[in-house]
């Protein structure tokens, strides 16, 4: 599964697994868990809807 996902994203398997681990480290949500994946997807959709730009500092 990781190999197929990496190919679709034009990444190496190592880069993909590193990014998934980094997401888990930063958010404490496991992107391989269906429940946590739903939480992460909802957060991304919400950020896109409000036009959130992480390069602009808050405040």
PDB file of N, CA, C and O in Angstrom:
ATOM      1  N   UNK A   1       0.825  -1.187   0.000  1.00  0.00           N
ATOM      2  CA  UNK A   1       0.000   0.000   0.000  1.00  0.00           C
ATOM      3  C   UNK A   1       0.874   1.258   0.000  1.00  0.00           C
ATOM      4  O   UNK A   1       0.593   2.205  -0.734  1.00  0.00           O
ATOM      5  N   UNK A   2       1.923   1.271   0.813  1.00  0.00           N
ATOM      6  CA  UNK A   2       2.799   2.443   0.871  1.00  0.00           C
ATOM      7  C   UNK A   2       3.482   2.687  -0.470  1.00  0.00           C
ATOM      8  O   UNK A   2       3.661   3.833  -0.883  1.00  0.00           O
ATOM      9  N   UNK A   3       3.864   1.595  -1.152  1.00  0.00           N
ATOM     10  CA  UNK A   3       4.524   1.736  -2.451  1.00  0.00           C
ATOM     11  C   UNK A   3       3.574   2.361  -3.468  1.00  0.00           C
ATOM     12  O   UNK A   3       3.970   3.254  -4.217  1.00  0.00           O
ATOM     13  N   UNK A   4       2.340   1.905  -3.499  1.00  0.00           N
ATOM     14  CA  UNK A   4       1.363   2.459  -4.444  1.00  0.00           C
ATOM     15  C   UNK A   4       1.065   3.924  -4.132  1.00  0.00           C
ATOM     16  O   UNK A   4       0.972   4.747  -5.043  1.00  0.00           O
ATOM     17  N   UNK A   5       0.917   4.245  -2.868  1.00  0.00           N
ATOM     18  CA  UNK A   5       0.652   5.636  -2.474  1.00  0.00           C
ATOM     19  C   UNK A   5       1.833   6.531  -2.820  1.00  0.00           C
ATOM     20  O   UNK A   5       1.647   7.645  -3.309  1.00  0.00           O
ATOM     21  N   UNK A   6       3.032   6.054  -2.570  1.00  0.00           N
ATOM     22  CA  UNK A   6       4.228   6.837  -2.888  1.00  0.00           C
ATOM     23  C   UNK A   6       4.322   7.107  -4.379  1.00  0.00           C
ATOM     24  O   UNK A   6       4.664   8.215  -4.791  1.00  0.00           O
ATOM     25  N   UNK A   7       4.025   6.120  -5.175  1.00  0.00           N
ATOM     26  CA  UNK A   7       4.053   6.311  -6.637  1.00  0.00           C
ATOM     27  C   UNK A   7       3.033   7.355  -7.073  1.00  0.00           C
ATOM     28  O   UNK A   7       3.334   8.211  -7.906  1.00  0.00           O
ATOM     29  N   UNK A   8       1.825   7.286  -6.512  1.00  0.00           N
ATOM     30  CA  UNK A   8       0.783   8.255  -6.892  1.00  0.00           C
ATOM     31  C   UNK A   8       1.159   9.674  -6.496  1.00  0.00           C
ATOM     32  O   UNK A   8       0.768  10.634  -7.160  1.00  0.00           O
ATOM     33  N   UNK A   9       1.920   9.808  -5.412  1.00  0.00           N
ATOM     34  CA  UNK A   9       2.337  11.122  -4.925  1.00  0.00           C
ATOM     35  C   UNK A   9       3.707  11.543  -5.448  1.00  0.00           C
ATOM     36  O   UNK A   9       4.214  12.612  -5.106  1.00  0.00           O
ATOM     37  N   UNK A  10       4.299  10.685  -6.285  1.00  0.00           N
ATOM     38  CA  UNK A  10       5.627  10.950  -6.852  1.00  0.00           C
ATOM     39  C   UNK A  10       6.674  11.136  -5.755  1.00  0.00           C
ATOM     40  O   UNK A  10       7.481  12.065  -5.793  1.00  0.00           O
ATOM     41  N   UNK A  11       6.641  10.226  -4.774  1.00  0.00           N
ATOM     42  CA  UNK A  11       7.585  10.236  -3.658  1.00  0.00           C
ATOM     43  C   UNK A  11       8.241   8.868  -3.539  1.00  0.00           C
ATOM     44  O   UNK A  11       7.748   7.882  -4.087  1.00  0.00           O
ATOM     45  N   UNK A  12       9.340   8.819  -2.829  1.00  0.00           N
ATOM     46  CA  UNK A  12       9.901   7.518  -2.471  1.00  0.00           C
ATOM     47  C   UNK A  12       9.103   6.986  -1.285  1.00  0.00           C
ATOM     48  O   UNK A  12       8.452   7.748  -0.572  1.00  0.00           O
ATOM     49  N   UNK A  13       9.160   5.688  -1.084  1.00  0.00           N
ATOM     50  CA  UNK A  13       8.455   5.087   0.051  1.00  0.00           C
ATOM     51  C   UNK A  13       9.013   5.654   1.355  1.00  0.00           C
ATOM     52  O   UNK A  13       8.266   5.902   2.301  1.00  0.00           O
ATOM     53  N   UNK A  14      10.314   5.855   1.397  1.00  0.00           N
ATOM     54  CA  UNK A  14      10.935   6.404   2.598  1.00  0.00           C
ATOM     55  C   UNK A  14      10.416   7.816   2.891  1.00  0.00           C
ATOM     56  O   UNK A  14      10.140   8.147   4.044  1.00  0.00           O
ATOM     57  N   UNK A  15      10.283   8.651   1.849  1.00  0.00           N
ATOM     58  CA  UNK A  15       9.769  10.012   2.039  1.00  0.00           C
ATOM     59  C   UNK A  15       8.322   9.978   2.528  1.00  0.00           C
ATOM     60  O   UNK A  15       7.931  10.761   3.395  1.00  0.00           O
ATOM     61  N   UNK A  16       7.540   9.071   1.970  1.00  0.00           N
ATOM     62  CA  UNK A  16       6.145   8.958   2.386  1.00  0.00           C
ATOM     63  C   UNK A  16       6.041   8.539   3.852  1.00  0.00           C
ATOM     64  O   UNK A  16       5.292   9.144   4.619  1.00  0.00           O
ATOM     65  N   UNK A  17       6.781   7.515   4.237  1.00  0.00           N
ATOM     66  CA  UNK A  17       6.701   7.055   5.620  1.00  0.00           C
ATOM     67  C   UNK A  17       7.252   8.103   6.585  1.00  0.00           C
ATOM     68  O   UNK A  17       6.760   8.235   7.706  1.00  0.00           O
ATOM     69  N   UNK A  18       8.272   8.848   6.154  1.00  0.00           N
ATOM     70  CA  UNK A  18       8.793   9.934   6.990  1.00  0.00           C
ATOM     71  C   UNK A  18       7.708  10.986   7.209  1.00  0.00           C
ATOM     72  O   UNK A  18       7.508  11.452   8.330  1.00  0.00           O
ATOM     73  N   UNK A  19       7.015  11.356   6.147  1.00  0.00           N
ATOM     74  CA  UNK A  19       5.970  12.384   6.272  1.00  0.00           C
ATOM     75  C   UNK A  19       4.822  11.910   7.143  1.00  0.00           C
ATOM     76  O   UNK A  19       4.288  12.682   7.939  1.00  0.00           O
ATOM     77  N   UNK A  20       4.437  10.651   7.002  1.00  0.00           N
ATOM     78  CA  UNK A  20       3.369  10.120   7.861  1.00  0.00           C
ATOM     79  C   UNK A  20       3.800  10.127   9.318  1.00  0.00           C
ATOM     80  O   UNK A  20       3.010  10.459  10.201  1.00  0.00           O
ATOM     81  N   UNK A  21       5.052   9.761   9.573  1.00  0.00           N
ATOM     82  CA  UNK A  21       5.567   9.787  10.942  1.00  0.00           C
ATOM     83  C   UNK A  21       5.626  11.213  11.477  1.00  0.00           C
ATOM     84  O   UNK A  21       5.333  11.454  12.648  1.00  0.00           O
ATOM     85  N   UNK A  22       6.002  12.153  10.623  1.00  0.00           N
ATOM     86  CA  UNK A  22       6.080  13.567  11.030  1.00  0.00           C
ATOM     87  C   UNK A  22       4.688  14.112  11.373  1.00  0.00           C
ATOM     88  O   UNK A  22       4.534  14.858  12.340  1.00  0.00           O
ATOM     89  N   UNK A  23       3.685  13.741  10.585  1.00  0.00           N
ATOM     90  CA  UNK A  23       2.309  14.142  10.880  1.00  0.00           C
ATOM     91  C   UNK A  23       1.899  13.617  12.249  1.00  0.00           C
ATOM     92  O   UNK A  23       1.291  14.333  13.044  1.00  0.00           O
ATOM     93  N   UNK A  24       2.238  12.362  12.515  1.00  0.00           N
ATOM     94  CA  UNK A  24       1.906  11.754  13.806  1.00  0.00           C
ATOM     95  C   UNK A  24       2.621  12.477  14.954  1.00  0.00           C
ATOM     96  O   UNK A  24       2.030  12.715  16.007  1.00  0.00           O
ATOM     97  N   UNK A  25       3.880  12.821  14.747  1.00  0.00           N
ATOM     98  CA  UNK A  25       4.660  13.506  15.782  1.00  0.00           C
ATOM     99  C   UNK A  25       4.093  14.894  16.081  1.00  0.00           C
ATOM    100  O   UNK A  25       3.985  15.288  17.242  1.00  0.00           O
ATOM    101  N   UNK A  26       3.734  15.625  15.042  1.00  0.00           N
ATOM    102  CA  UNK A  26       3.266  17.003  15.222  1.00  0.00           C
ATOM    103  C   UNK A  26       1.832  17.098  15.735  1.00  0.00           C
ATOM    104  O   UNK A  26       1.509  17.991  16.518  1.00  0.00           O
ATOM    105  N   UNK A  27       0.976  16.182  15.297  1.00  0.00           N
ATOM    106  CA  UNK A  27      -0.449  16.302  15.628  1.00  0.00           C
ATOM    107  C   UNK A  27      -0.926  15.306  16.678  1.00  0.00           C
ATOM    108  O   UNK A  27      -2.011  15.456  17.240  1.00  0.00           O
ATOM    109  N   UNK A  28      -0.113  14.293  16.937  1.00  0.00           N
ATOM    110  CA  UNK A  28      -0.494  13.183  17.819  1.00  0.00           C
ATOM    111  C   UNK A  28      -1.685  12.402  17.281  1.00  0.00           C
ATOM    112  O   UNK A  28      -2.349  11.681  18.025  1.00  0.00           O
ATOM    113  N   UNK A  29      -1.950  12.547  15.996  1.00  0.00           N
ATOM    114  CA  UNK A  29      -2.967  11.743  15.305  1.00  0.00           C
ATOM    115  C   UNK A  29      -2.247  10.817  14.344  1.00  0.00           C
ATOM    116  O   UNK A  29      -1.329  11.235  13.639  1.00  0.00           O
ATOM    117  N   UNK A  30      -2.662   9.565  14.316  1.00  0.00           N
ATOM    118  CA  UNK A  30      -2.033   8.568  13.461  1.00  0.00           C
ATOM    119  C   UNK A  30      -2.751   8.544  12.113  1.00  0.00           C
ATOM    120  O   UNK A  30      -3.910   8.132  12.056  1.00  0.00           O
ATOM    121  N   UNK A  31      -2.100   8.974  11.017  1.00  0.00           N
ATOM    122  CA  UNK A  31      -2.771   9.014   9.721  1.00  0.00           C
ATOM    123  C   UNK A  31      -3.128   7.642   9.161  1.00  0.00           C
ATOM    124  O   UNK A  31      -3.832   7.565   8.153  1.00  0.00           O
ATOM    125  N   UNK A  32      -2.669   6.561   9.779  1.00  0.00           N
ATOM    126  CA  UNK A  32      -3.056   5.230   9.321  1.00  0.00           C
ATOM    127  C   UNK A  32      -4.288   4.700  10.053  1.00  0.00           C
ATOM    128  O   UNK A  32      -4.821   3.653   9.685  1.00  0.00           O
ATOM    129  N   UNK A  33      -4.742   5.408  11.082  1.00  0.00           N
ATOM    130  CA  UNK A  33      -5.950   5.027  11.818  1.00  0.00           C
ATOM    131  C   UNK A  33      -7.162   5.703  11.160  1.00  0.00           C
ATOM    132  O   UNK A  33      -7.131   6.912  10.931  1.00  0.00           O
ATOM    133  N   UNK A  34      -8.219   4.957  10.855  1.00  0.00           N
ATOM    134  CA  UNK A  34      -9.379   5.566  10.196  1.00  0.00           C
ATOM    135  C   UNK A  34      -9.971   6.761  10.965  1.00  0.00           C
ATOM    136  O   UNK A  34     -10.331   7.767  10.354  1.00  0.00           O
ATOM    137  N   UNK A  35     -10.072   6.658  12.270  1.00  0.00           N
ATOM    138  CA  UNK A  35     -10.632   7.755  13.061  1.00  0.00           C
ATOM    139  C   UNK A  35      -9.732   8.980  13.028  1.00  0.00           C
ATOM    140  O   UNK A  35     -10.199  10.098  12.809  1.00  0.00           O
ATOM    141  N   UNK A  36      -8.452   8.766  13.244  1.00  0.00           N
ATOM    142  CA  UNK A  36      -7.512   9.886  13.221  1.00  0.00           C
ATOM    143  C   UNK A  36      -7.394  10.485  11.824  1.00  0.00           C
ATOM    144  O   UNK A  36      -7.256  11.698  11.673  1.00  0.00           O
ATOM    145  N   UNK A  37      -7.449   9.633  10.809  1.00  0.00           N
ATOM    146  CA  UNK A  37      -7.389  10.129   9.428  1.00  0.00           C
ATOM    147  C   UNK A  37      -8.578  11.047   9.138  1.00  0.00           C
ATOM    148  O   UNK A  37      -8.425  12.062   8.459  1.00  0.00           O
ATOM    149  N   UNK A  38      -9.751  10.697   9.645  1.00  0.00           N
ATOM    150  CA  UNK A  38     -10.933  11.546   9.474  1.00  0.00           C
ATOM    151  C   UNK A  38     -10.709  12.912  10.122  1.00  0.00           C
ATOM    152  O   UNK A  38     -11.049  13.942   9.539  1.00  0.00           O
ATOM    153  N   UNK A  39     -10.143  12.922  11.317  1.00  0.00           N
ATOM    154  CA  UNK A  39      -9.858  14.178  12.016  1.00  0.00           C
ATOM    155  C   UNK A  39      -8.893  15.033  11.192  1.00  0.00           C
ATOM    156  O   UNK A  39      -9.109  16.234  11.027  1.00  0.00           O
ATOM    157  N   UNK A  40      -7.831  14.416  10.677  1.00  0.00           N
ATOM    158  CA  UNK A  40      -6.841  15.148   9.886  1.00  0.00           C
ATOM    159  C   UNK A  40      -7.438  15.676   8.585  1.00  0.00           C
ATOM    160  O   UNK A  40      -7.177  16.817   8.201  1.00  0.00           O
ATOM    161  N   UNK A  41      -8.238  14.853   7.903  1.00  0.00           N
ATOM    162  CA  UNK A  41      -8.868  15.295   6.653  1.00  0.00           C
ATOM    163  C   UNK A  41      -9.838  16.444   6.901  1.00  0.00           C
ATOM    164  O   UNK A  41      -9.903  17.383   6.108  1.00  0.00           O
ATOM    165  N   UNK A  42     -10.584  16.378   7.986  1.00  0.00           N
ATOM    166  CA  UNK A  42     -11.512  17.453   8.333  1.00  0.00           C
ATOM    167  C   UNK A  42     -10.757  18.744   8.617  1.00  0.00           C
ATOM    168  O   UNK A  42     -11.195  19.820   8.208  1.00  0.00           O
ATOM    169  N   UNK A  43      -9.637  18.649   9.308  1.00  0.00           N
ATOM    170  CA  UNK A  43      -8.828  19.839   9.596  1.00  0.00           C
ATOM    171  C   UNK A  43      -8.285  20.457   8.311  1.00  0.00           C
ATOM    172  O   UNK A  43      -8.282  21.679   8.166  1.00  0.00           O
ATOM    173  N   UNK A  44      -7.830  19.632   7.387  1.00  0.00           N
ATOM    174  CA  UNK A  44      -7.310  20.148   6.111  1.00  0.00           C
ATOM    175  C   UNK A  44      -8.423  20.818   5.307  1.00  0.00           C
ATOM    176  O   UNK A  44      -8.225  21.901   4.757  1.00  0.00           O
ATOM    177  N   UNK A  45      -9.578  20.187   5.238  1.00  0.00           N
ATOM    178  CA  UNK A  45     -10.703  20.786   4.509  1.00  0.00           C
ATOM    179  C   UNK A  45     -11.129  22.112   5.142  1.00  0.00           C
ATOM    180  O   UNK A  45     -11.410  23.077   4.431  1.00  0.00           O
ATOM    181  N   UNK A  46     -11.176  22.160   6.459  1.00  0.00           N
ATOM    182  CA  UNK A  46     -11.537  23.395   7.149  1.00  0.00           C
ATOM    183  C   UNK A  46     -10.528  24.503   6.877  1.00  0.00           C
ATOM    184  O   UNK A  46     -10.909  25.651   6.647  1.00  0.00           O
ATOM    185  N   UNK A  47      -9.248  24.163   6.902  1.00  0.00           N
ATOM    186  CA  UNK A  47      -8.205  25.155   6.626  1.00  0.00           C
ATOM    187  C   UNK A  47      -8.328  25.691   5.207  1.00  0.00           C
ATOM    188  O   UNK A  47      -8.152  26.887   4.978  1.00  0.00           O
ATOM    189  N   UNK A  48      -8.629  24.818   4.260  1.00  0.00           N
ATOM    190  CA  UNK A  48      -8.806  25.258   2.868  1.00  0.00           C
ATOM    191  C   UNK A  48     -10.036  26.153   2.726  1.00  0.00           C
ATOM    192  O   UNK A  48     -10.005  27.141   1.992  1.00  0.00           O
ATOM    193  N   UNK A  49     -11.116  25.810   3.423  1.00  0.00           N
ATOM    194  CA  UNK A  49     -12.344  26.604   3.324  1.00  0.00           C
ATOM    195  C   UNK A  49     -12.168  28.030   3.850  1.00  0.00           C
ATOM    196  O   UNK A  49     -12.740  28.973   3.302  1.00  0.00           O
ATOM    197  N   UNK A  50     -11.382  28.181   4.904  1.00  0.00           N
ATOM    198  CA  UNK A  50     -11.187  29.528   5.461  1.00  0.00           C
ATOM    199  C   UNK A  50      -9.998  30.249   4.839  1.00  0.00           C
ATOM    200  O   UNK A  50      -9.684  31.382   5.203  1.00  0.00           O
ATOM    201  N   UNK A  51      -9.329  29.566   3.879  1.00  0.00           N
ATOM    202  CA  UNK A  51      -8.206  30.194   3.205  1.00  0.00           C
ATOM    203  C   UNK A  51      -6.983  30.353   4.080  1.00  0.00           C
ATOM    204  O   UNK A  51      -6.216  31.299   3.898  1.00  0.00           O
ATOM    205  N   UNK A  52      -6.780  29.443   5.034  1.00  0.00           N
ATOM    206  CA  UNK A  52      -5.658  29.523   5.956  1.00  0.00           C
ATOM    207  C   UNK A  52      -4.343  29.356   5.212  1.00  0.00           C
ATOM    208  O   UNK A  52      -4.175  28.418   4.433  1.00  0.00           O
ATOM    209  N   UNK A  53      -3.424  30.260   5.455  1.00  0.00           N
ATOM    210  CA  UNK A  53      -2.102  30.214   4.818  1.00  0.00           C
ATOM    211  C   UNK A  53      -1.053  30.104   5.926  1.00  0.00           C
ATOM    212  O   UNK A  53      -0.847  31.060   6.673  1.00  0.00           O
ATOM    213  N   UNK A  54      -0.381  28.944   6.042  1.00  0.00           N
ATOM    214  CA  UNK A  54       0.563  28.751   7.141  1.00  0.00           C
ATOM    215  C   UNK A  54       1.788  29.646   7.058  1.00  0.00           C
ATOM    216  O   UNK A  54       2.527  29.755   8.036  1.00  0.00           O
ATOM    217  N   UNK A  55       2.026  30.293   5.914  1.00  0.00           N
ATOM    218  CA  UNK A  55       3.198  31.167   5.806  1.00  0.00           C
ATOM    219  C   UNK A  55       2.950  32.553   6.413  1.00  0.00           C
ATOM    220  O   UNK A  55       3.891  33.325   6.598  1.00  0.00           O
ATOM    221  N   UNK A  56       1.686  32.872   6.723  1.00  0.00           N
ATOM    222  CA  UNK A  56       1.355  34.145   7.320  1.00  0.00           C
ATOM    223  C   UNK A  56       1.236  33.953   8.840  1.00  0.00           C
ATOM    224  O   UNK A  56       0.418  33.151   9.290  1.00  0.00           O
ATOM    225  N   UNK A  57       2.041  34.679   9.640  1.00  0.00           N
ATOM    226  CA  UNK A  57       1.971  34.509  11.090  1.00  0.00           C
ATOM    227  C   UNK A  57       0.598  34.928  11.655  1.00  0.00           C
ATOM    228  O   UNK A  57      -0.009  35.894  11.194  1.00  0.00           O
ATOM    229  N   UNK A  58       0.138  34.191  12.643  1.00  0.00           N
ATOM    230  CA  UNK A  58      -1.133  34.524  13.305  1.00  0.00           C
ATOM    231  C   UNK A  58      -0.952  35.730  14.208  1.00  0.00           C
ATOM    232  O   UNK A  58       0.131  35.974  14.740  1.00  0.00           O
ATOM    233  N   UNK A  59      -2.029  36.475  14.367  1.00  0.00           N
ATOM    234  CA  UNK A  59      -1.993  37.555  15.328  1.00  0.00           C
ATOM    235  C   UNK A  59      -2.064  38.848  14.690  1.00  0.00           C
ATOM    236  O   UNK A  59      -2.045  39.874  15.371  1.00  0.00           O
TER     237      UNK A  59
END
